[in-house]
Amino acid sequence: MLFPDKDLLRGDVKKMLNYSLIFLISLIFSFLITPVIRNVAFKIGAIDSPDFERRIHNRQVPNIGGIAIYLSFVITVILFSSFDKTVIGVLSGGTIIIILGFLDDLFELNPGIKLLGQILAAAVLILFGININFITNPISGGLIYPGFWSIPLTIFWVVAITNTINLIDGLDGLAAGVSVIAVFTLFLVALQEGQALPAILAIALAGSSLGFLRHNFYPAKIFMGDTGAMFSGFILAAISIMGALKSAAVVTVFVPLLALGIPIFDTLFAIIRRLYNNEPISKADKGHIHHRLLAMGWTQSQAVLIVYGISGLLGLIAIIINGFELNYPLILPAVVIFSGLLGAWKIGILDFDLTADSSKLNNTKI
C-alpha cells in the first residue's frame, strides 16, 4: 500500500508514546531513588573499599545502587503491564536475584551459594512458563525442540547472562551503560517481532538503568554492585527468552548473542584464560576488556565510551540481521565473531600472562 492506514498509523504512534512514557517514568524513578539508596548504603555500611587486587578505584563508594534499578523497574512494570503470570514470574525471579546480590554486596557470599541462588531464580522463570522451548537451527533453518532439555538449557542461559553482566562491572558506568544498549537493542527487536510484553520489560529496564547511570558514570557516586549487575543480567536473560529467542528466523540465536556481545565475549575469554592457567573460574584477574584498555593508556571515561561504541555497533548489527531477509544470514555473525577474536588478541584479552601489566593498572590515576 502506498499510504499506510490512518487507524494503523494512529495505533503505532500511540504505542510509541506509551513506550516513551514507560521509559521516561522508569528513568525519573531511578534518578530520584538512587540518592536515597546511596544514603541508606552509607548508614548500613554497604561500602566498596579500594582493593587493587580486584578493583581499581581509590575511594570508598556505596555499592547497592542496583536496588534503585530494581525498585524503579518493578514500579514501572506494575503500573504499565497487565501483571499476568509471566510478569509475576519475572518479578519473582528478579526479587530472588536482588536479595542474593544485596547479601553478596554486604557479606561476600560463597560462589556456590550465589550459583544456587541464581539457579533458583532461573527455576522460578521456568515454573511460570518462561523457558527456551525451541531453538532455530542456524545452519539449515527449521526448529529444534529440546523437550526435557529445555529446563537445563534455560537455567544455563539465565545463569550465564546473569554472570556476564556481573563480570563486566569493572569501571564506573560500564555495566549500566552496556545494559542500556543491550536492553534497548532487545526492545527494538521485540518491536520488530510485535512482542508487547518483552518490549515493555525492556524499555522499563532501559529507563531504570539510564536513570541510575547519571549517578554511576565516572566519577561514580554509587556502584550498582552485585545487586544491580546480577539483576540487570537476569532481566536481560528473561527478556531475550521471551522475545528475541521466540522468533523462527534463521538468525534468531545470534540476535541476543550480538545484543549482549561484549559481556558474553569478555566472560568467555576470562573462562578460557583461567582454565589455561589452572585457576578457578571465579578467580578475578585483570584481563577483562576494560582492564586491557586502561593498560593501553586510555582513561576510565575513554575506555567506557569505547566499550559503549562497540556494544552499540553489535546491537545495530543484531537489529539489521533480525529485521531484514539476508541471502546469507550467517555471514554477518561469522564476521563479527572473527573480528571479536582478532580484537581480543590485539588488545591482549587472550594474553594468558597478565601479571606484567598489573603495575600499570595499579598506578592508573582515577
C-alpha positions as CSV (number, residue, x, y, z in Angstrom):
1,M,0.0,0.0,0.0
2,L,1.3,3.4,-1.0
3,F,-0.1,5.2,2.1
4,P,-0.5,3.5,5.5
5,D,-3.9,3.1,7.0
6,K,-4.7,6.1,9.3
7,D,-6.0,3.9,12.1
8,L,-3.0,1.7,11.9
9,L,-0.7,4.7,11.9
10,R,-2.5,6.2,15.0
11,G,-2.1,2.8,16.7
12,D,1.6,2.8,16.1
13,V,2.0,6.4,17.3
14,K,0.0,5.6,20.4
15,K,2.2,2.5,21.2
16,M,5.4,4.5,20.8
17,L,4.0,7.2,23.1
18,N,3.2,4.6,25.7
19,Y,6.7,3.1,25.4
20,S,8.2,6.6,25.7
21,L,6.1,7.2,28.8
22,I,7.3,3.9,30.3
23,F,10.9,4.8,29.6
24,L,10.6,8.4,31.0
25,I,8.8,7.3,34.2
26,S,11.3,4.5,34.9
27,L,14.2,6.9,34.3
28,I,12.8,9.5,36.6
29,F,12.0,7.0,39.4
30,S,15.6,5.6,39.1
31,F,17.2,9.0,39.0
32,L,15.3,10.1,42.2
33,I,15.6,6.9,44.1
34,T,19.3,6.4,43.6
35,P,20.4,9.2,46.0
36,V,18.1,7.8,48.7
37,I,19.7,4.3,48.3
38,R,23.1,6.0,48.4
39,N,22.3,7.5,51.8
40,V,21.0,4.2,53.1
41,A,24.2,2.4,51.9
42,F,26.3,4.7,54.0
43,K,24.2,4.1,57.0
44,I,24.3,0.3,56.8
45,G,27.9,0.1,55.8
46,A,27.3,-1.1,52.3
47,I,30.6,0.4,51.0
48,D,33.0,-0.8,48.4
49,S,36.6,-0.1,49.6
50,P,39.7,0.2,47.4
51,D,41.4,-3.2,46.7
52,F,43.9,-3.2,43.9
53,E,43.9,-6.9,43.7
54,R,40.4,-6.8,42.3
55,R,39.3,-3.2,41.9
56,I,40.9,-0.1,40.5
57,H,39.0,2.7,42.3
58,N,40.8,4.6,45.1
59,R,38.0,5.8,47.2
60,Q,35.1,4.3,49.2
61,V,31.8,4.2,47.2
62,P,28.4,2.8,48.3
63,N,27.7,-0.4,46.3
64,I,24.0,-1.3,46.5
65,G,22.8,1.0,43.8
66,G,21.1,-1.9,42.0
67,I,18.2,-1.5,44.4
68,A,17.3,1.7,42.7
69,I,17.2,0.0,39.4
70,Y,15.1,-2.8,40.8
71,L,12.6,-0.5,42.5
72,S,12.1,1.7,39.5
73,F,11.8,-1.3,37.2
74,V,9.2,-3.1,39.4
75,I,7.1,0.1,40.0
76,T,7.0,0.9,36.3
77,V,6.2,-2.7,35.2
78,I,3.4,-2.9,37.7
79,L,2.0,0.4,36.5
80,F,2.1,-0.4,32.8
81,S,1.8,-4.2,32.4
82,S,-1.2,-6.5,32.8
83,F,0.6,-8.1,35.7
84,D,-0.1,-11.6,34.4
85,K,1.5,-14.9,35.2
86,T,4.6,-14.1,33.1
87,V,5.2,-10.7,34.8
88,I,4.8,-12.3,38.2
89,G,7.4,-14.9,37.2
90,V,9.9,-12.3,36.0
91,L,9.4,-10.1,39.1
92,S,9.6,-13.1,41.5
93,G,12.8,-14.4,40.0
94,G,14.2,-10.8,39.9
95,T,13.4,-10.4,43.6
96,I,15.3,-13.5,44.5
97,I,18.3,-12.2,42.5
98,I,18.2,-8.7,44.1
99,I,18.1,-10.3,47.6
100,L,21.0,-12.6,46.6
101,G,23.0,-9.6,45.2
102,F,22.3,-7.5,48.3
103,L,23.6,-10.2,50.6
104,D,26.6,-10.7,48.5
105,D,27.5,-7.0,48.5
106,L,27.2,-7.0,52.3
107,F,28.8,-10.3,53.2
108,E,30.6,-11.6,50.0
109,L,28.7,-14.9,49.7
110,N,30.4,-18.1,48.7
111,P,30.4,-18.6,44.9
112,G,28.5,-21.9,45.4
113,I,25.7,-20.2,47.3
114,K,25.4,-17.5,44.7
115,L,25.2,-20.1,42.0
116,L,22.4,-22.0,43.8
117,G,20.5,-18.7,44.3
118,Q,20.8,-17.9,40.5
119,I,19.6,-21.5,39.7
120,L,16.6,-21.0,42.0
121,A,15.7,-17.7,40.3
122,A,16.0,-19.4,36.9
123,A,13.8,-22.2,38.1
124,V,11.1,-19.7,39.1
125,L,11.1,-18.4,35.4
126,I,10.6,-22.0,34.2
127,L,7.8,-22.6,36.8
128,F,6.0,-19.6,35.4
129,G,6.3,-20.8,31.8
130,I,9.3,-18.7,30.7
131,N,11.7,-21.1,29.1
132,I,13.5,-21.9,25.9
133,N,11.1,-24.4,24.3
134,F,12.6,-24.3,20.8
135,I,15.8,-23.2,19.1
136,T,16.1,-22.2,15.5
137,N,18.6,-24.2,13.5
138,P,21.1,-21.5,12.2
139,I,22.5,-23.9,9.6
140,S,19.5,-25.4,7.8
141,G,16.6,-23.5,9.3
142,G,13.6,-25.1,10.9
143,L,13.1,-25.5,14.7
144,I,14.7,-27.8,17.2
145,Y,12.6,-28.7,20.2
146,P,14.8,-29.6,23.1
147,G,12.0,-31.2,25.2
148,F,13.2,-32.0,28.7
149,W,16.5,-30.4,27.9
150,S,14.7,-27.0,27.7
151,I,15.0,-26.9,31.5
152,P,18.8,-27.2,31.9
153,L,19.2,-25.1,28.7
154,T,17.1,-22.3,30.2
155,I,18.9,-22.4,33.5
156,F,22.2,-22.3,31.8
157,W,21.2,-19.3,29.7
158,V,19.8,-17.3,32.6
159,V,22.8,-18.1,34.9
160,A,25.3,-17.4,32.2
161,I,23.8,-14.0,31.2
162,T,23.3,-13.0,34.9
163,N,27.0,-13.6,35.5
164,T,28.3,-11.9,32.3
165,I,26.9,-8.6,33.3
166,N,28.3,-9.1,36.8
167,L,31.8,-9.9,35.5
168,I,32.0,-6.8,33.2
169,D,31.1,-4.4,36.1
170,G,34.6,-3.1,36.5
171,L,34.6,0.6,35.7
172,D,32.3,3.5,36.6
173,G,29.2,3.3,34.4
174,L,30.4,0.3,32.4
175,A,27.8,-2.4,33.3
176,A,24.9,0.1,33.5
177,G,25.7,1.6,30.1
178,V,26.3,-1.7,28.4
179,S,23.0,-2.9,29.9
180,V,21.1,0.1,28.5
181,I,22.5,-0.6,25.0
182,A,21.8,-4.3,25.2
183,V,18.2,-3.9,26.5
184,F,17.4,-1.1,24.0
185,T,18.5,-3.5,21.3
186,L,16.2,-6.2,22.6
187,F,13.4,-3.6,22.8
188,L,13.8,-2.8,19.1
189,V,13.9,-6.5,18.2
190,A,10.7,-7.0,20.3
191,L,9.0,-4.2,18.3
192,Q,10.1,-5.8,15.0
193,E,8.5,-9.1,16.2
194,G,5.4,-7.4,17.6
195,Q,6.0,-8.7,21.1
196,A,4.4,-6.2,23.5
197,L,5.4,-7.6,27.0
198,P,9.2,-8.1,26.2
199,A,9.1,-4.6,24.8
200,I,7.6,-3.2,28.0
201,L,10.1,-5.0,30.2
202,A,13.0,-3.9,28.0
203,I,12.1,-0.3,27.9
204,A,11.4,-0.2,31.6
205,L,14.9,-1.7,32.3
206,A,16.4,0.8,29.8
207,G,15.0,3.7,31.7
208,S,15.8,2.4,35.1
209,S,19.4,1.7,34.1
210,L,19.9,5.1,32.4
211,G,18.5,7.0,35.4
212,F,21.0,5.2,37.6
213,L,23.8,5.8,35.1
214,R,23.6,9.5,35.7
215,H,24.9,8.8,39.3
216,N,27.2,5.9,38.3
217,F,29.2,7.4,35.4
218,Y,32.8,8.5,36.2
219,P,33.4,9.6,38.9
220,A,30.7,7.3,40.3
221,K,28.8,8.5,43.4
222,I,27.4,4.9,43.8
223,F,28.1,1.5,42.3
224,M,25.3,-0.9,41.2
225,G,27.2,-3.8,42.9
226,D,26.3,-7.4,42.5
227,T,22.8,-6.3,43.5
228,G,22.4,-4.4,40.2
229,A,24.7,-6.3,37.9
230,M,23.1,-9.7,38.6
231,F,19.6,-8.2,38.5
232,S,20.2,-6.5,35.1
233,G,21.7,-9.7,33.7
234,F,18.8,-11.7,35.0
235,I,16.2,-9.4,33.4
236,L,18.1,-9.3,30.1
237,A,18.2,-13.1,30.1
238,A,14.4,-13.3,30.7
239,I,13.6,-10.7,28.1
240,S,15.7,-12.5,25.5
241,I,13.9,-15.8,26.2
242,M,10.5,-14.1,25.9
243,G,11.4,-12.0,22.9
244,A,14.4,-12.5,20.6
245,L,14.7,-16.2,21.1
246,K,11.0,-16.8,20.2
247,S,11.4,-15.8,16.5
248,A,11.6,-18.5,13.9
249,A,14.1,-16.6,11.8
250,V,17.3,-18.4,11.0
251,V,19.4,-15.7,12.7
252,T,17.3,-15.8,15.9
253,V,20.0,-17.5,18.0
254,F,22.5,-14.8,17.1
255,V,20.4,-11.8,18.0
256,P,20.7,-12.0,21.8
257,L,24.3,-13.1,21.4
258,L,25.1,-9.9,19.5
259,A,23.0,-7.7,21.7
260,L,25.0,-9.0,24.7
261,G,28.2,-9.4,22.7
262,I,30.6,-7.5,24.9
263,P,29.8,-9.2,28.2
264,I,29.5,-12.6,26.6
265,F,32.8,-12.4,24.7
266,D,34.5,-10.9,27.8
267,T,33.3,-13.7,30.0
268,L,34.1,-16.4,27.5
269,F,37.7,-15.2,27.2
270,A,38.0,-14.9,31.0
271,I,37.0,-18.5,31.4
272,I,39.5,-19.6,28.7
273,R,42.3,-17.6,30.5
274,R,41.6,-19.1,33.9
275,L,41.2,-22.7,32.6
276,Y,44.5,-22.3,30.7
277,N,46.3,-21.1,33.9
278,N,44.6,-23.9,36.0
279,E,42.9,-21.3,38.1
280,P,39.3,-21.3,39.5
281,I,36.8,-19.7,37.0
282,S,35.5,-17.4,39.8
283,K,39.0,-16.0,40.5
284,A,39.3,-12.4,39.5
285,D,42.1,-11.2,37.1
286,K,43.0,-8.1,35.1
287,G,42.4,-9.4,31.7
288,H,38.9,-8.1,31.1
289,I,38.4,-5.7,28.2
290,H,38.2,-2.6,30.4
291,H,41.5,-3.6,32.2
292,R,43.3,-4.0,28.8
293,L,42.0,-0.6,27.6
294,L,43.4,1.0,30.7
295,A,46.7,-0.8,30.3
296,M,46.9,0.7,26.8
297,G,46.7,4.2,28.3
298,W,43.0,5.1,27.9
299,T,41.3,6.9,30.8
300,Q,38.4,5.4,32.6
301,S,35.9,7.5,30.7
302,Q,37.5,6.8,27.4
303,A,37.6,3.1,28.0
304,V,33.9,3.0,28.9
305,L,32.9,5.0,25.9
306,I,34.9,2.7,23.6
307,V,33.0,-0.3,25.0
308,Y,29.8,1.6,24.6
309,G,30.6,2.2,20.9
310,I,31.4,-1.5,20.3
311,S,28.2,-2.6,22.1
312,G,26.2,-0.1,20.1
313,L,27.7,-1.4,16.8
314,L,26.9,-5.0,17.8
315,G,23.4,-4.0,18.8
316,L,22.9,-2.3,15.4
317,I,24.1,-5.5,13.6
318,A,21.6,-7.6,15.7
319,I,18.7,-5.3,14.6
320,I,19.8,-5.4,11.0
321,I,20.0,-9.2,10.7
322,N,16.7,-9.6,12.6
323,G,14.8,-7.1,10.5
324,F,16.0,-7.9,7.0
325,E,15.9,-11.1,4.9
326,L,19.5,-11.7,4.2
327,N,20.6,-14.1,1.4
328,Y,23.5,-15.3,3.6
329,P,22.3,-14.7,7.2
330,L,25.3,-16.4,8.8
331,I,27.9,-14.1,7.2
332,L,27.5,-11.1,9.5
333,P,27.6,-13.2,12.7
334,A,30.7,-15.0,11.4
335,V,32.4,-11.7,10.5
336,V,31.6,-10.3,14.0
337,I,33.0,-13.4,15.7
338,F,36.2,-13.3,13.7
339,S,36.5,-9.6,14.4
340,G,35.9,-10.1,18.1
341,L,38.7,-12.8,18.2
342,L,41.1,-10.5,16.3
343,G,40.3,-7.5,18.5
344,A,40.7,-9.6,21.7
345,W,44.1,-10.8,20.5
346,K,45.2,-7.3,19.5
347,I,44.4,-5.7,22.9
348,G,45.7,-8.6,24.9
349,I,42.5,-10.2,26.3
350,L,43.8,-13.5,25.0
351,D,47.2,-12.9,26.6
352,F,47.5,-15.7,29.2
353,D,50.2,-14.0,31.2
354,L,48.7,-10.8,32.6
355,T,50.9,-10.2,35.5
356,A,53.3,-8.0,33.6
357,D,50.8,-5.2,33.1
358,S,49.3,-5.2,36.6
359,S,51.6,-2.3,37.8
360,K,50.2,-0.1,35.0
361,L,46.7,-0.7,36.3
362,N,47.6,-0.2,39.9
363,N,49.2,3.1,39.1
364,T,46.4,4.4,36.9
365,K,45.2,7.8,38.3
366,I,41.4,7.5,38.6
